Amino acid sequence: MGAGWRSLAGAGGLRLAVLGLIGALGASAAGGGAATLTAVRAPAHGQPGQGRLSSAQHLVAARAAALAAAAAKADTLSAALAGLRTQAEALAERYDREVSLEQQASAAYQAAQSRLAAARRSQRRAAAQLARLAAAEYESAGGPSMAAAVFAGITDPRGYLGAIGLQQARDDQQADLLAATQADAIVTRLFSVQAAGLLAQRRTAAQTAGFLRAALVAAVSRQAGLVRLAETSRSRLAARTASARASEATLASSGVAGPPAAATTVTIPPAAVAATVLAGGPSGSAPGVFAPDWAPAAGASAAQGDAAADWALTQLGRPYQWGAAGPGSYDCSGLAMEAWARAGVRLLHWTGYQWVSGPHVPLARLRRGDLVFYAYNVADPATIHHVGIYLGRSLMVDAPYTGSFVRIDSIYAFPGLIGAIRPAA
């Protein structure tokens, strides 16, 4: 785990460095955009006719080029922002995993402490009993000798042998008490030490994940600011380009021919999702997570799915907050956990656990309340980083990322749709 987090920290540092470079380039580009605006601001003057139309066309071309550059820069910054948001959400889910493991380790530690306390009480009782046995043995001078037996009036050999057997039973009881007490104390102390070590390890891992995520959330905020500036610049350029085109159209309508219209660009939609995604998602889970072999009928009822979806809709507008599970804010897996809790189904607060919490459902058979998951790699469930609650008609309610709110999205609004599950009742 330590090496993995160091690798993650290194990757996060590299991403933040790249973000800084993007920011610097964005500021530089913003300056360039301003210079471009200054260069093309002056309107064309001249006598009506071909010369003035030519000047207007040059102005339109210059402003269109500046707009294209501003749009490209805004798109680049927006893509970087989307990537950072995805990374931040992945770290948020990793943090949720560590918190869940920390809670389990804490419970094990508390159980060990309780066992240790019980063992100590048992040890004290056994010590007192051992002391009483020792005193009785001392008073009997080590056991029922023949002389003591005669003195006590035991003349029957069977009675003497019975006394010997009683003493042997007391000796065996004393030995058993001592051995059991020592073994119980040793095992319980060992378990307590192991649980404490695991708890400390998990707390350290959760803190590390929290620090990394906080740094990335700050980077997301800075990048969002750059995107807003870029979008503002693009909007201004678009308005000025539209104004220049309107002037050109006015001149062209006076009878002067203009250049032929530009060809329309056709955007080809992305390829369809993989067959495994359509079938509900690939089998498997994140490392260290047990994936039960659910029967198709193990999923919750339609009424429970409706209850989960209906409750999630009551949380619309609540802010996203990493690691949160209500009541005032949520992250994606926290919202899913709380929604299904209202339907009587217990989920853990991490997408890695939620992915294996019920049978996979083909996308063509999605039902309200089903959980829809997203991953970096749709062939690898270990890369899942987001979950939404299906509402019907290809819509879901989810808590997407830092700076957003619980909202309704298309299930195709985010890349990496890996599949869906129906939580097991």
N, C-alpha and C positions, 0 to 999 in steps of 0.2 A: 504493500500500500504506500509506504514512504517513497519508494522509487517512482511509483506511478504519479504521486502528487508532485514530486520534484520535476518530472517530465511535464506534467500539466502546467506547473508554475512557469517552467521555461517557455513552453508554448504560449502561455498567457502573456509573458513578458515580451516575446517576439511580436505577438499580435498588437500589444499596446504600443510598441515601438513603431510598427507599421502604421498604426492609427495616428501617431504623432506626425509621421511623415506625410500621411494623407492630409492632416490638418494644416501642416505647413504649406503643402502644395495647394490646398483649398484657399488659404489666405492669399497666396501668390496669384492664384487664378482669379480670385475676387478682384484683386488690384488690376489684373489684366482686363477683366470684364469692364471695370469702370473706364479704363483707357479706351476700350473699344467703343463704349457709349459716347465718350467725348468726341471720338474721331468721326462718328457717323451722325452726330446730333444735328449738324448744320443742314438745313434743307437745301435742296437744289433750287437755283434761281436761273432764270433765263426766259427767253421769249417762248411763247407757245409753239409747239411743233415737235419735230423729231429730236432736236437737241435737248429740250426739257424732259421729254419722255425718256430719253437715254439716261439722263442724270437721275431721274426717279428710279429707273430700273437698277442702276448701279447702287443707289441708296438701299433699295429693297434687298439686293444681293448681299451687300455688306451687313445689313442688319440680320438677314437670314443666316449668314455665316456665324455672326456673333451669337444668335439664338441657338444655333446647332451646337456651338462650342459650350454654351452655358447649359444646354440640355444634357450634353454628354457628361459634363462635370457633375451636374445634379444626379444623373443616373448612377455614375460611379460612386458618389458619396452615399446615395441611397442604398446601393448594393452593399457597400461596406457596413452601413448601419444595420441592414438586415442580417448580415453575417454576424455582427457583434451581438445583436439581440438573440440570435440563435445560440451563440456561444454562452451568453449570460444565462439563458434559460437552461442550457445543458449543465452549467455549473450549479444553478439553483437546484436542479434535480439531483445532482451529485451530493449537494449539501443535505437535501432532504433524506437521501440514503444514509449518510453518515449520522444524521440526527436520529433516524430510526434505529440504526445499529447501536448508537450510544444509549438510547432508551432501553434497548434490550440488554445491553451490558450493565446498565445501571440496575435494572431489575434483577439480573443474575448476582450482582454485587450485594444488593440488599438481601436477597435470599441467602447468600453465603454468610452474611453478617448475622442473620437470624439463626441459621444453623449453628454458627460458631457460639452464639449466646446460649442456645439450647444445649449444645455440647458442654459448655462450661457449667451450666446448671446441673446437667447430668453428672459431670465430673465431681462437682461438689457433693452431690447426694451419694455418689459411689464412694467418695473419700470418707464421708461420715459413716457409711455402712461398713467400709473396710476397717475403720477405726473400731467400730463396735465388734466386728468379728475378731480383730486383733486382741481387744480387751477380753473377750470371752475365751479366746485361746490361751491368753496369759493366765486367766483365772483357773483354767483347767490344766495348767502346767503342760501345755503342748499336746494334750490329748488324753483319752481315757486309758490310763495304765491299769495293769491287773490289780495293783495294790489299791488304786483309787476306786476301782470297780468293787473290790471286796469291801472297802471302807464305805462305799455308797450302798452296799447291800445287794449288789448285782452278783448273784451266785449262779444264774442260768447262763451257760455259754452263748445261747442265742441272744440274750440281752446284751452281753458284752460285745458280740459281733455287730449287733444293731447300733450300739454306741459308736463302735469303730466306723461303721458305714456312714453314720450321721456326721462324724468329724470329717470323713473324706469328702462328703458332699459339701460341707462348709468350706473346706480347702479348695475344692473345684470351683465353687461359687466365687470365692475370693479371687482366684486366678482369672476366671472369666470376666469378672467386673473390672479388674485392672487392665486386662488386654483390650476389652471393648472400649473402655474409657480412653485409653491411650490412642487406639486406632481412630476412634471418632474425632478426637481432638486434632490428630495429625492430618487426616483427610480433609476435615473442615477448614483448618488453617491453610492448607495447600490450595483448596478451591477458592478461599477468600483472597489469597494473594494473586491467583490467576485472574479472578474476576476484577480485582482492583487494577491489575495491569491492563486488561482489556478495556476497562472503562477509561483509563488515562489515555490509551492509544486512540480510542474512538473520539474522545474529546479533542485531542490534538488534531486529528484528521478533520473533524467538523470545523474547528477554528481555522485551519488552513484553507478549507473550501470556502468558508465565509469571507476570509481576507481576499482570496482570489476573485470571488464573485463581486465583492464590494468594489475592487479595482476595475473590474470589467463593467460594472454598472456605471461607474463614473465615466469610463470611456464611452459608453453608450450615450450618456447625457451630452458629452462634448460633441460626439459625432452628430447627434440629433440637432445641435445648434448649428453645425456646419451645413447640414442638409437644409435647415430653414433659411439660412442665408443664401444658399445656392438657389433654392426655389424662388425666393424673393427676387433675386437677380434675373432668373429666367422669366418670371412673370413680367417684370419691367421691360425686358427685351422683347417679349412676345407682344406686349401692348404697342411698343414703338414699331415693331415689324408690321403689325396689323395696320397701323396708321400710315406707314410708308406704302403698303400695298393698296390701301384705299386711295391714296394720292395717285398712285400709278394707274389704278383702274379708272379714276376720273379723267386722267389725261388720255388713256386709251379709248375711252368712250367718245372723245372728241373727234375720232376718226383716224388716229395714228395707230398703226398696228404694233403690237408688242410681241415678245418672244413666245414660243409655244409653251403650253403648260407643262410642268414637270410631271413625270410618271408617278403614279400612286404606288407606294410601297405596301406589299402584302405581307402580313405577319403570319408565319406558319405555326399553328398551335403545337405544343409539345406532344411527344408520343404518348400513347396510353400507358397507364400504370401496368406493372408486371402482373402476370397471372397469379402469382402467389399473393400479391396484395389484394387482388380482386377476390381471392378465396378466403381472405381474412387475415393473412399475414404469414410470414415464415415461422416455423416451429423454433423452439429454443428460447433462451432467456439470457439475461446479463450474467456474467461470471459470478458464481457463488449463490445464485438464486435457483431454488428448486422449482421446476416447471411441472405441475401435475398433469396427468393425461385425462383431461376433462371429457366427459361424455357430452355430445351435443345438447342433450336435454338438461344438463346441469345448470344452465343459465337461469337467471332470475325471471320472474313472470313479467308479462307486458305491463301489468298494473304497477309493479315495482319500478320498472323502467320509466313509466309515466311519472311516478312520484319523484324519482330522482331528477328527471328533466324539468318538471314543473317547479321544484324547489330551486334548481339552478337558475331558472329565469327570474326568480325573485331577487337574485343577487346582482342583476345587471347594474352596471355603473360603479360597482365596488372596485377600488383600485387594486392593481396587481402589486403584490409584495412578495419577494422571494421568501420561501419557508413558511408562509402564512397559510392558515386554514380557518380563517374567519375569527370573529364575526364581521370585522370591518374591512378586511382585505384578504386576498387569496393569491396563491400561485396556482399553476394549472392542475397539479396533482392534488393540492389541498382542496380545490373546488370539487374535483371528482370524488375525493374521499368523503367530504361533507355531504354532497348531494346523495350519494348512495347510502350514507348512514341514515338519511331521512327515509330511505326505503327499507331499512332493516338489514342492510348488507355491510359488513365491516371490510374496509379496504385499508391498506397501509399507505403512508404518505410518501410514495415514491413511484414514478412511472415504471421502474424496473419490476417492482412487486405487482403493480396493477396490471401489467401486461400478461401476467400468468395467473390472474385471479378469476379466470373463467374461460369457457370455450371460445375459440376464434369464430367470428361470424363473417360470412362473405359480404362484401360491400353491397351486393344486390339484395341482401336480406337484412339490412340494418333496421333496427327498431329503436324507437325513442328510448333514450337512456344509455344505449350502448356506448362504449368508450372507443374513440378513434385516436390512433397514435401516429406520431411523426418521428422520423429518424434521419440521421445524416446518411445512412446507408440502408436502403430498404431490404437488403438481404441479411442484415445483422441487427437483431433486437437489442444488442448491447449498446447501440448508438441512439436509442430512443431518447428524445428530449422534450416532447410535448404531448399533451393529451387533451381532447375535447369531449363534450357530452353531446351525443347526436340528438337532433330535434326532429328530423324528417326533412324531405325535399332537399337533401344534400347540404343542410345547414347544421351547425353545432353551436353550443354556447361554451365559451372557454375564457381563460385568463391568459392572454398571449405572452406579454413580456413587460419588462420594466417601463414605466411611463404610460402604460395602457390601462384599460379597465375591463372588467368582466363584460363581454359583449357577444354578439352573434356574428359568426363568420361562416363562409362556405367551407366545407371540408376540403376543398381544393384551393383554399386561399394560401396555404403554406406548402412548400416543397417537402418531399420525403414522406408522403402518406404510406405507412408501412402495413397497416391493417387495423382490425377492430376486434374487440372481445365483448362478451356479455357477462358481467360479473355473476359469479355463482352464488346462488341463494344459500 
